[in-house]
């Protein structure tokens, strides 16, 4: 009887351990979604903060997966889907709400370009073998840089955010290599 209980506990522990990184990834997604919901409600500052909190969880999920040796194809795909929300859609929407909306259709187009390039970047990452360096700027970095633009909105002319958005978009789909740290 004791052995049966111990085996059940060991099996449960292994299942929980195996999903730890995915749980952190889902927290990333939840924070990115909350950022969008708060931004829709007009609380752009909290949306900005939540994007950066999502970045912390995105950093931790990969570290935990490697540390516990629980990396999986499912986890890689889940991470990319969550990153598109937290670091593609949420930062683009933040900058659109803060400044790009004033440019009408061109502001919308630049917002969409950022999201599309982020999706391309993530899809390319998912089908290539990782060699220790990223090809193109990672969407997490691009999204956090985009969101950081929120801090300078009163200091920088609005039209420059179209250049920021386009520049980060191009960097995500470029072939530059960035060493992973």
C-alpha positions in Angstrom: 0.0 0.0 0.0 2.8 2.4 0.9 4.6 1.7 -2.4 1.5 2.4 -4.4 1.0 5.8 -2.7 4.7 6.7 -3.1 4.5 5.8 -6.9 1.4 8.0 -7.2 3.1 10.9 -5.4 6.2 10.5 -7.6 4.1 10.4 -10.7 2.2 13.5 -9.7 5.4 15.3 -8.8 6.9 14.5 -12.3 3.7 15.8 -14.0 3.8 19.0 -12.0 7.5 19.5 -12.6 7.0 18.9 -16.3 4.5 21.7 -16.6 6.3 24.3 -14.4 7.7 26.2 -17.4 4.4 26.1 -19.2 2.6 27.5 -16.2 5.1 30.4 -16.2 4.4 30.9 -19.9 0.7 31.0 -19.2 1.3 33.7 -16.6 3.2 35.7 -19.3 0.1 35.3 -21.5 -2.2 36.3 -18.7 -0.2 39.4 -18.0 -0.1 40.4 -21.7 -3.9 39.9 -21.9 -4.4 41.9 -18.7 -2.3 44.7 -20.2 -4.6 44.8 -23.3 -7.7 44.8 -21.1 -6.4 47.6 -18.9 -5.4 49.6 -22.0 -8.8 49.2 -23.5 -10.2 50.5 -20.2 -7.9 53.6 -20.6 -5.3 52.6 -18.0 -2.2 52.8 -20.3 0.3 53.1 -17.4 -0.8 49.7 -15.9 -0.8 48.2 -19.3 2.8 49.3 -19.7 3.8 47.8 -16.4 2.1 44.5 -17.1 4.0 44.2 -20.4 7.3 44.4 -18.5 6.0 41.9 -15.9 5.2 39.5 -18.7 8.8 40.0 -19.9 10.0 38.8 -16.5 7.9 35.6 -16.7 9.0 35.0 -20.3 12.6 35.1 -19.1 11.9 32.7 -16.2 10.0 30.1 -18.2 12.9 29.4 -20.5 15.4 29.4 -17.5 13.1 27.0 -15.6 12.7 24.7 -18.6 16.4 24.4 -19.1 17.2 24.1 -15.4 14.6 21.3 -14.9 15.5 19.7 -18.3 11.8 19.9 -19.3 12.1 21.7 -22.7 9.5 20.4 -25.2 8.1 21.2 -28.6 4.8 21.9 -27.0 6.4 24.4 -24.6 8.2 26.1 -27.5 5.0 26.5 -29.5 3.1 27.7 -26.5 5.8 30.3 -25.6 5.6 31.7 -29.1 1.8 32.0 -29.1 1.9 33.8 -25.7 4.8 36.0 -26.8 2.8 37.2 -29.8 0.2 38.6 -27.4 2.5 40.0 -24.7 5.2 41.4 -26.9 3.6 41.8 -30.3 0.0 42.9 -29.9 0.1 44.5 -26.4 3.1 46.8 -27.0 1.8 47.7 -30.5 -1.6 48.5 -29.1 0.0 50.6 -26.3 1.9 52.8 -28.7 -1.1 53.0 -31.0 -3.3 54.2 -28.1 -0.7 56.7 -26.9 0.5 58.2 -30.2 0.0 56.4 -33.5 -3.8 56.7 -33.4 -3.4 60.4 -34.2 -2.0 59.5 -37.7 -5.2 57.6 -38.7 -4.7 54.9 -41.3 -0.9 55.2 -41.5 -0.8 54.7 -37.7 -2.9 51.6 -38.0 -0.7 50.2 -40.8 2.5 50.7 -38.8 0.8 49.0 -35.8 -0.2 46.0 -38.0 3.2 45.8 -39.5 4.8 45.4 -36.1 2.4 42.6 -35.1 2.8 40.8 -38.5 6.6 41.0 -38.3 6.5 39.7 -34.8 4.4 36.7 -35.9 6.8 36.0 -38.8 9.8 36.2 -36.4 8.2 33.7 -34.0 7.2 31.3 -36.8 10.7 31.4 -38.2 12.2 30.8 -34.8 9.9 27.8 -34.2 10.9 26.0 -37.4 14.7 26.5 -37.1 17.2 24.8 -34.9 18.5 27.2 -32.2 22.3 27.5 -32.4 22.9 29.8 -29.5 22.2 33.0 -31.2 18.9 34.5 -32.5 18.4 35.4 -36.1 16.5 38.7 -36.0 15.7 40.7 -32.9 13.6 38.6 -30.5 10.1 39.7 -30.2 10.4 40.0 -26.4 13.2 42.6 -26.8 11.4 44.4 -29.7 8.1 44.5 -27.7 9.8 45.8 -24.5 11.6 48.5 -26.5 8.3 49.4 -28.2 6.5 49.6 -24.8 9.4 51.7 -23.4 8.4 54.3 -26.0 5.5 55.0 -23.7 8.0 56.7 -21.3 9.1 59.2 -23.9 5.8 60.1 -25.5 5.9 63.7 -24.0 9.5 64.2 -25.1 9.6 62.9 -28.7 7.6 64.1 -31.7 4.8 61.6 -32.5 5.8 60.9 -36.1 9.1 59.3 -34.8 7.1 56.5 -33.3 6.2 55.4 -36.8 10.0 55.1 -37.5 10.5 53.2 -34.2 7.7 50.8 -35.0 9.0 50.2 -38.5 12.6 49.9 -37.4 11.8 47.3 -34.7 9.6 45.5 -37.2 12.4 45.2 -39.8 14.9 44.2 -37.1 12.6 41.3 -36.0 12.5 39.8 -39.5 16.1 40.7 -40.4 19.0 38.2 -40.6 21.1 39.9 -38.0 22.3 37.6 -35.3 22.1 38.3 -31.6 23.9 36.1 -29.1 21.7 34.7 -26.4 22.7 35.7 -22.9 
